[in-house]
Structures are given as structure tokens and as C-alpha cells.
Amino acid sequence: MKKMNRVFLGIGGNLGDREGNLEEALMFIGFNMGEVLLSSEVIETEAWGMPEGTPPFLNQVIEIETELTCQELMREIEELEEYYGRVRKESGYQSREMDVDVLSFNDEIIEEENLQVPHPKMHLREFVLVPLAATWPEWKHSVLNKTATELLVDLRK
């Protein structure tokens, strides 16, 4: 029997049918990546690190259970993002229909060329911490050793 992995993903986008894209992405994730155990509320936020006037994002955090390894999961995420026309650039943030980030993979710390888990900037992003803390307040960051609630409080100081 394969090991089941508990994974938190941040999903969001600011172009196209934002609500429809999130619903479609959840179906894709459930079909190709693993069972969606729980989803946070969808929140709307200003575009983070992008020019003024950039359309706002809809964001959500989801918890899945998967047999995939983290690298296999990344390949599925890239396929999903490509379906929505995502082209990764070397620098800077871009508007996009769909963005999926691995926030955590079990309690593992992964540092590879194309992947850092837990997500290296998640503790700086209110659009991740608000839904994470609301739905999983006791979730703990495996590097910073703080709960989602503590990280959100720190960010707002």
C-alpha cells in the first residue's frame, strides 16, 4: 500500500472566470492529484507584488490526501497551470487564470532546484494565511514552528 501524503495547496487567479476556474481546478485536483479533504472559504485580495490596477485575485487553500510524491504532484500542477495558459517567467509576478502553490507536504522540508516546501513566502502572504488560519488554525509551519494563527498575527504586526 502506498503512503498517503497530507498536502496543503494554495490556489488562485485573477483573470477569466475566476470562480469557475477555482471550481474547475478543484475538480482537476480531485481527479488527478488526490482527494480534496477540506477547502477554505474563497477570499478576494489585491494583487500581491504587482503593479497598481492589476485585477484582484480570488484565493483559496485546500487540503488534499495523495499517494503522489511531491515531484509527481508538481508535474500535475504544471499540467493544470499550462491548461490555463500559465507561462512561468524568470522574475516577477504575472496576472494569470490559475496559480497553484504547494504550501506544505506532510511536515517535510524539501529544498530542490524547482521546489521549496513549505512554500518560502507563505508566511508573508495574507492571501494564504487568512484562509489557512480560518480553516486550519492549528496547522504548524515545519520550519518556523508556528501555527497558521501565529503566522497571521506576526504578519499583521
C-alpha positions in Angstrom: 0.0 0.0 0.0 1.3 3.4 -1.0 1.9 6.1 1.7 -0.8 8.7 1.9 0.5 12.3 2.0 -1.3 15.3 3.6 -0.8 18.3 1.4 -1.9 21.9 1.6 -2.2 23.8 -1.7 -2.9 27.5 -2.4 -4.9 28.1 -5.5 -6.0 31.3 -7.1 -6.2 33.5 -10.1 -7.1 37.0 -11.3 -8.1 36.5 -15.0 -11.1 35.0 -16.7 -13.9 33.4 -14.9 -12.2 33.4 -11.5 -14.9 31.5 -9.6 -15.4 29.0 -12.4 -11.6 28.4 -12.7 -11.4 27.6 -9.0 -14.2 25.1 -9.2 -12.7 23.5 -12.3 -9.2 23.4 -10.6 -10.7 21.7 -7.6 -12.2 19.0 -9.9 -8.9 18.6 -11.7 -7.0 18.3 -8.4 -9.5 15.7 -7.1 -9.3 13.7 -10.2 -5.6 13.8 -10.9 -3.8 14.6 -7.6 -5.8 13.2 -4.7 -8.9 13.5 -2.6 -9.8 17.1 -1.6 -10.4 16.7 2.2 -11.3 20.3 3.0 -11.4 23.7 1.3 -11.2 27.1 2.9 -13.5 30.0 2.0 -12.6 31.8 -1.2 -11.2 35.3 -0.5 -10.6 38.2 -2.8 -7.4 40.1 -2.4 -5.4 42.8 -4.1 -2.6 41.5 -6.5 0.4 40.9 -4.2 3.7 42.4 -5.6 2.1 43.5 -8.8 1.5 47.0 -10.3 -1.4 49.1 -9.2 -4.5 48.5 -11.3 -3.8 44.8 -11.6 -7.1 42.9 -11.3 -7.7 41.3 -7.8 -7.2 37.6 -7.1 -9.5 35.0 -5.8 -7.6 32.7 -3.5 -8.3 29.5 -1.6 -6.4 27.0 0.4 -7.2 23.3 0.1 -6.1 20.2 2.0 -5.7 17.0 -0.1 -4.6 13.5 0.6 -2.5 12.0 -2.2 -0.4 9.0 -3.0 1.8 11.2 -5.3 5.3 12.2 -4.3 6.0 15.9 -4.2 7.7 15.8 -7.6 4.8 13.9 -9.1 2.4 16.4 -7.6 4.5 19.3 -9.1 4.2 17.7 -12.6 0.4 17.6 -12.2 0.3 21.2 -11.0 2.4 22.3 -14.0 -0.1 20.5 -16.3 -3.0 22.2 -14.6 -1.4 25.6 -14.9 -0.5 25.1 -18.5 -4.1 24.2 -19.3 -4.9 27.7 -18.1 -2.2 29.2 -20.2 0.4 29.9 -17.4 3.8 30.7 -18.7 6.5 30.9 -16.0 8.9 33.8 -16.3 12.2 34.0 -14.6 11.3 37.0 -12.5 8.3 39.0 -11.3 4.6 38.1 -10.7 2.1 38.0 -13.5 -1.7 38.0 -13.9 -3.0 34.5 -14.6 -6.1 32.4 -14.7 -4.7 29.8 -12.3 -1.8 29.5 -9.9 -1.2 26.5 -7.6 1.4 26.5 -4.9 2.4 23.6 -2.6 2.2 25.2 0.8 3.2 22.1 2.7 3.7 18.4 2.1 3.3 16.4 5.3 5.7 18.0 7.7 8.5 17.7 5.3 11.2 20.3 4.5 12.1 20.0 0.8 14.7 22.1 -0.9 15.2 21.3 -4.5 16.0 23.4 -7.5 12.4 23.8 -8.6 10.7 23.2 -5.3 10.8 24.6 -1.8 8.4 23.2 0.8 7.0 24.7 3.0 6.4 27.5 0.5 9.2 30.0 1.2 6.9 33.1 1.1 3.7 31.8 2.5 4.3 33.4 5.9 4.5 36.8 4.1 1.2 36.4 2.2 -2.0 37.4 3.8 -3.9 35.8 1.0 -2.5 32.4 2.1 -2.6 32.9 5.9 -6.1 34.3 6.2 -7.9 31.2 4.7 -5.3 28.9 6.2 -5.8 30.3 9.8 -9.6 30.4 9.4 -9.9 26.8 8.4 -6.8 25.1 10.0 -5.8 27.5 12.8 -3.5 24.8 14.4 -1.7 23.9 11.2 2.0 24.2 12.0 4.8 25.5 9.7 7.6 22.9 9.7 10.4 25.4 9.5 9.1 28.4 11.5 7.4 26.1 14.0 4.4 28.4 14.3 0.7 27.8 13.8 -1.2 29.4 10.9 -2.8 31.7 13.5 0.5 32.8 15.0 1.9 33.4 11.5 -1.1 35.6 10.6 -0.7 37.6 13.9 3.0 38.1 13.2 2.3 39.3 9.7 -0.2 41.9 10.9 2.2 43.4 13.5 
